[in-house]
Amino acid sequence: MKQNFIQSRNYLLLLLISIGILWGCSSSNNDPAPANQYLVSSSVVGEFTTAQLSARVDGAALGSDNALVIGVVKGLIKNPIKVIKVVYNTKGVDGKAIQASGLVIFPKTTESVPLISQQHGTIADKNDAPSLYGTASEAYQLASIVASNGFIIACPDYIGYGASANLDHPYEHRETLAQASLDMLRAAKELIAQEKAAWSQKVMITGYSEGGFATMALQKKMEEQFPNEFNLVASSCGAGAYNKTAFMNYIINQKTHGIAQYNSLYIWVTMAYNSIYGLNRPASYYFNAPYAAEVASKGPQASIPVSINLAYADTFRNGINNGTDTQYITGVKDNDIFDWKPKTSTQLYHGTADQHVFYFNSETAAAAMKAKGATDVTLITVQGTDHFTTLPNYLLGTLTFFTSKK
């Protein structure tokens, strides 16, 4: 009898263990927290007072006639901030595991606040990556001020900057930008738990220019592939090149500004897709002499001070126009992110005089989304402003939008 009792007791104990209700099981508060899946490491960059943040606004290049703007920006500063650099796990262009980096900025407050993922615009100087927190970076100026207002801000570097600076940045590549930004959000979530910060569980995403494109790519990926992972409540995208197919067709066929600085970004996209999609063609396939040699040696730093359609080679242009260059056309189309149905409340900001990223990118996106049944997409058209003079409308509008969603 005693042996049968012991066997029965042992069986019961094993059963209790197997269904997780035994005292001391994994739900105990005394057990260690589960290991992080995305966050590899974190290090404090610094803690900054409201006075120090206010001094940054005084030192910003706002001009002497922007006293009102300076006053408005200073009015956003409410809390000290804590800035933490993170290294996290993500995937590269080839889909293989890689480590990337970014920055998380915490307001020093007991208030439960939302988490914003802020995707940065084009970075030509790798020293301006968010995780390096240089004074010229968006993270140092923009994100820090917004965080002080009562938001946790996650700022991904993307691939090619920070911890992965040894790699080329896959410029305007939808999948890589979305993956790096999503995994940064996941790492930020783990860091928030580690820091025991008060998070409302709400997530908002935003970015301008390449950051606008990255934000739209991130939103599409989150909504379509991971709809229940985060409580995404708002998306604000500024001046992104969402309609890549129309953009490419326009710049190879139409007369444009001839501004070398803008053309360098078209060069960057052209050659990035050449590499990402394994075409590996010489620059001379895409560009006429004498520009091809400079593109081959300098890449995006090549100077093409003419309308970019004059620089593109006839063979490349013809292949796009008559549909025979299927490899390149497919690569470009893979990065179209305008024709889908968002569920999240979404705002698109764009200036009508934008000669850098043309207005039709946002116009066609809003029209396509509404045609698919999206009911909460708003195109905010800023009349007569260019790529840079639209920024104040985007910044203040986005902050107002996000504050209404808190």
C-alpha positions in Angstrom: 0.0 0.0 0.0 2.8 2.4 1.0 4.6 1.8 -2.3 1.4 2.4 -4.3 0.7 5.6 -2.3 4.3 6.9 -3.1 3.9 6.0 -6.8 0.5 7.8 -6.9 1.9 10.8 -5.1 4.9 11.0 -7.5 2.6 10.7 -10.5 0.4 13.5 -9.1 3.5 15.7 -8.6 4.7 15.1 -12.1 1.2 15.9 -13.4 1.1 19.2 -11.5 4.5 20.1 -12.8 3.5 19.3 -16.3 0.5 21.6 -16.2 2.4 24.4 -14.5 0.5 24.8 -11.3 3.0 23.5 -8.8 4.3 26.0 -6.2 7.5 27.5 -7.5 6.6 27.1 -11.2 7.8 29.6 -13.8 5.0 32.1 -12.9 6.7 32.9 -9.6 7.9 36.5 -9.2 11.2 35.1 -7.8 12.1 33.4 -11.0 14.5 35.2 -13.4 13.0 37.1 -16.3 13.1 35.4 -19.7 16.1 36.0 -21.8 15.8 38.8 -24.4 15.2 37.6 -27.9 16.1 40.8 -29.7 18.0 43.1 -27.3 21.7 42.1 -27.3 23.1 45.0 -25.2 22.3 48.4 -23.9 24.5 51.3 -22.7 23.5 54.7 -21.3 24.6 57.5 -23.5 23.6 60.2 -21.0 20.9 61.8 -19.0 19.9 65.4 -19.9 18.0 68.1 -18.0 15.3 70.3 -19.5 17.7 73.2 -19.3 20.2 71.3 -21.5 17.5 70.4 -24.0 16.4 74.1 -24.1 19.9 75.1 -24.9 19.9 72.7 -27.9 17.0 74.7 -29.3 18.9 77.9 -28.9 21.8 76.4 -30.8 19.8 75.0 -33.6 20.0 76.5 -37.1 16.5 78.1 -36.9 17.5 81.6 -37.9 17.0 84.9 -36.0 13.5 85.4 -37.5 12.2 82.2 -36.0 11.6 83.4 -32.4 8.1 82.1 -32.6 9.3 78.7 -33.7 11.9 78.6 -31.0 9.3 79.5 -28.4 6.9 76.7 -29.6 9.7 74.1 -29.6 10.9 75.1 -26.1 7.3 74.8 -25.0 7.5 71.0 -25.8 10.2 70.4 -23.3 8.6 69.1 -20.1 10.8 66.2 -18.7 14.5 65.3 -18.4 15.5 62.4 -20.7 17.6 59.3 -20.5 19.3 58.2 -23.7 20.3 54.5 -24.2 22.1 53.0 -27.1 21.1 49.4 -28.0 22.4 46.6 -30.2 19.8 44.2 -31.4 19.2 41.2 -33.6 17.7 41.6 -37.0 18.1 40.4 -40.6 20.2 41.7 -43.5 19.4 41.9 -47.2 20.0 38.2 -47.6 17.6 37.3 -44.8 20.5 36.1 -42.5 20.9 37.1 -38.9 22.8 40.3 -38.3 23.2 42.8 -35.5 22.1 46.4 -35.9 21.9 49.3 -33.5 19.7 52.2 -32.5 18.8 54.6 -29.7 15.9 54.6 -27.2 15.1 57.9 -25.5 13.1 57.8 -22.3 11.3 60.8 -20.6 12.0 60.8 -16.9 8.4 60.7 -15.7 6.1 58.3 -13.8 3.4 58.9 -16.4 2.5 56.0 -18.6 3.5 57.1 -22.1 3.3 55.8 -25.7 6.3 54.4 -27.7 7.2 56.1 -31.0 9.4 54.5 -33.6 11.0 57.3 -35.5 12.6 56.3 -38.8 15.3 58.8 -39.9 15.7 60.4 -43.3 18.6 59.9 -45.7 22.0 59.9 -44.0 25.1 60.7 -46.2 27.5 60.9 -43.2 27.6 57.7 -41.1 28.5 59.8 -38.1 24.9 61.1 -38.1 23.5 57.7 -37.2 21.0 57.9 -34.3 23.0 55.6 -32.0 26.1 57.9 -32.2 23.9 60.7 -30.9 25.8 63.4 -32.8 24.6 67.0 -32.6 23.6 66.9 -36.3 21.4 63.8 -35.9 17.6 63.8 -35.9 17.8 61.9 -32.6 19.8 64.6 -30.8 17.5 67.4 -31.9 14.0 66.2 -33.0 13.6 62.9 -31.1 15.0 64.2 -27.9 12.6 67.2 -27.7 9.6 65.0 -28.6 10.6 62.4 -25.9 10.8 65.2 -23.3 7.2 66.0 -24.2 6.1 62.6 -22.9 7.0 59.8 -25.4 9.5 56.9 -25.4 11.3 57.2 -28.8 13.0 54.3 -30.6 15.4 55.4 -33.3 16.7 52.6 -35.5 20.0 53.2 -37.3 19.0 50.8 -40.2 21.5 48.4 -41.8 24.7 50.2 -42.9 25.1 52.5 -39.9 26.2 52.2 -36.3 26.9 48.5 -35.4 26.6 47.5 -39.0 28.5 50.5 -40.5 30.9 48.1 -42.3 28.1 47.2 -44.7 26.6 49.3 -47.5 23.2 50.8 -46.6 20.5 49.2 -48.7 19.0 52.5 -49.7 15.3 52.7 -50.0 14.9 48.9 -49.8 11.5 48.2 -48.4 12.0 44.9 -46.7 15.3 45.7 -45.0 14.1 49.1 -43.7 10.9 47.5 -42.4 12.7 44.5 -40.7 15.3 46.7 -39.0 12.7 49.1 -37.7 10.4 46.3 -36.5 13.2 44.5 -34.7 14.2 47.8 -33.1 10.7 48.1 -31.8 11.0 44.6 -30.4 14.3 45.4 -28.8 12.9 48.6 -27.4 10.0 46.6 -25.8 12.5 44.4 -24.1 14.5 47.4 -22.9 11.4 49.1 -21.5 10.8 46.0 -19.4 14.4 46.0 -18.3 14.2 49.7 -17.4 10.8 49.2 -15.7 9.6 52.3 -17.6 5.9 53.2 -17.7 4.6 52.4 -21.2 1.0 52.7 -22.1 1.4 49.8 -24.7 0.5 52.2 -27.5 2.8 52.4 -30.5 3.1 55.2 -33.1 5.4 55.4 -36.1 6.8 58.3 -38.1 9.5 59.4 -40.5 10.2 61.9 -43.2 11.8 61.4 -46.7 13.6 58.0 -46.6 12.1 57.8 -43.1 8.6 58.3 -44.6 9.3 55.4 -47.0 10.6 53.3 -44.1 7.6 54.2 -41.9 5.2 53.1 -44.6 7.1 49.9 -45.2 7.1 49.2 -41.4 3.4 49.9 -41.1 2.6 47.6 -44.0 4.7 44.8 -42.5 3.2 45.2 -39.0 -0.4 45.3 -40.2 -0.1 42.5 -42.7 2.3 40.1 -41.0 2.2 40.8 -37.3 -1.2 42.5 -36.7 -1.5 41.5 -33.0 2.1 42.0 -31.8 1.8 45.7 -31.1 -1.0 48.1 -30.4 -0.3 50.4 -33.4 -2.5 53.5 -33.1 -1.1 56.1 -35.5 1.3 56.5 -38.5 2.6 59.8 -39.9 4.6 59.6 -43.1 6.3 62.6 -44.7 7.4 63.0 -48.3 8.3 59.4 -48.9 8.9 57.7 -52.3 6.1 55.2 -51.9 5.3 54.8 -55.6 8.7 53.6 -56.8 7.5 52.4 -60.2 6.0 55.8 -61.1 9.0 57.6 -59.6 11.5 55.6 -61.8 9.4 56.1 -64.9 9.3 59.8 -64.2 13.0 60.5 -63.7 14.2 58.5 -66.7 11.8 60.2 -69.1 11.0 63.7 -67.8 13.1 66.9 -67.5 13.8 67.5 -63.8 15.6 70.0 -61.6 19.2 69.1 -62.5 20.3 69.5 -58.9 23.3 67.3 -58.3 22.5 66.8 -54.6 19.1 65.4 -55.4 20.4 63.4 -58.3 22.9 61.7 -56.0 19.9 60.0 -54.3 18.5 58.8 -57.6 21.9 57.3 -58.3 22.0 55.7 -54.9 18.6 54.0 -55.4 19.5 52.8 -59.0 22.8 51.2 -57.9 21.4 49.9 -54.6 18.7 47.9 -56.5 21.3 46.7 -59.0 23.2 45.1 -56.0 20.3 44.0 -53.8 18.5 42.1 -56.6 21.7 40.5 -57.8 21.9 42.2 -61.2 25.5 43.4 -60.7 25.6 45.3 -63.9 28.3 48.0 -64.5 27.4 51.6 -64.0 27.8 52.1 -67.8 24.6 50.0 -68.3 22.6 52.6 -66.4 24.4 55.9 -67.2 25.9 57.7 -70.2 29.5 58.9 -70.4 31.0 60.8 -68.7 28.7 60.1 -65.8 29.1 56.3 -65.8 32.8 56.5 -64.8 32.1 58.8 -61.9 29.2 56.7 -60.7 31.5 53.6 -60.9 34.2 55.3 -58.8 32.1 57.5 -56.4 28.7 55.9 -56.2 26.1 58.3 -54.7 28.8 60.9 -54.3 29.0 61.3 -58.1 28.0 64.8 -59.3 25.4 64.9 -62.1 24.4 68.6 -62.5 21.9 68.0 -65.3 18.4 66.7 -65.6 18.9 63.1 -64.6 17.0 61.7 -67.6 19.9 63.0 -69.8 22.3 61.0 -67.7 20.5 57.7 -68.0 21.7 55.4 -70.9 19.3 54.8 -73.7 19.5 51.0 -73.4 18.4 51.2 -69.7 15.7 53.7 -70.4 14.3 51.7 -73.4 14.4 48.5 -71.3 12.2 50.1 -68.7 9.9 51.8 -71.2 9.2 48.8 -73.4 9.1 46.3 -70.5 12.0 44.1 -71.6 14.2 44.8 -68.6 12.1 42.6 -66.4 14.7 42.0 -63.7 15.1 45.7 -62.9 11.3 46.4 -63.3 10.6 43.6 -60.9 13.1 44.9 -58.3 11.6 48.4 -58.5 8.1 47.0 -58.2 9.1 45.0 -55.1 9.6 48.3 -53.4 6.2 49.8 -54.2 4.3 50.4 -50.9 1.5 52.7 -52.0 -1.2 50.3 -53.2 -2.5 48.6 -50.1 -5.2 49.1 -47.4 -3.9 50.4 -44.1 -6.1 49.9 -41.0 -4.2 52.2 -38.7 -5.0 55.9 -38.6 -2.5 57.3 -41.1 -1.5 60.8 -42.2 0.6 61.6 -45.3 2.4 65.0 -45.5 3.8 66.3 -48.8 4.5 69.7 -50.4 3.3 70.3 -53.9 6.5 72.0 -55.0 8.7 69.1 -53.8 11.3 68.6 -56.6 13.2 66.0 -54.6 10.6 63.4 -53.8 7.7 64.4 -56.1 4.3 65.1 -54.7 2.6 62.3 -56.8 4.1 59.7 -54.5 1.7 60.7 -51.7 -1.1 61.7 -54.0 -1.2 58.3 -55.7 -0.7 56.5 -52.4 -3.7 58.2 -50.7 -5.9 57.5 -53.8 -4.9 53.8 -54.0 -5.4 53.2 -50.3 -8.9 54.8 -50.4 -9.8 52.8 -53.5 -9.0 49.7 -51.6 -11.3 50.7 -48.8 -9.1 52.5 -46.3 -11.2 54.9 -44.3 -8.7 56.6 -42.0 -6.0 57.8 -44.4 -5.5 61.6 -44.7 -3.4 63.3 -47.3 -2.2 66.6 -45.9 -1.1 68.7 -48.9 1.1 71.7 -48.2 0.7 74.1 -51.1 3.9 75.6 -52.6 6.4 74.1 -50.2 9.4 72.0 -51.2 11.0 69.0 -49.6 12.6 71.0 -46.8 10.0 73.8 -46.3 7.3 71.2 -45.7 9.1 69.9 -42.6 7.6 72.4 -40.0 4.1 71.4 -41.2 5.0 67.7 -40.9 6.7 68.0 -37.5 4.0 70.1 -35.7 1.2 68.3 -37.4 2.6 64.9 -36.4 3.1 65.9 -32.8 -0.5 67.2 -32.6 -1.7 64.0 -34.3 0.2 61.8 -31.9 -0.8 63.8 -28.8 -4.4 63.3 -29.8 -3.8 59.5 -29.8 -2.1 59.3 -26.4 
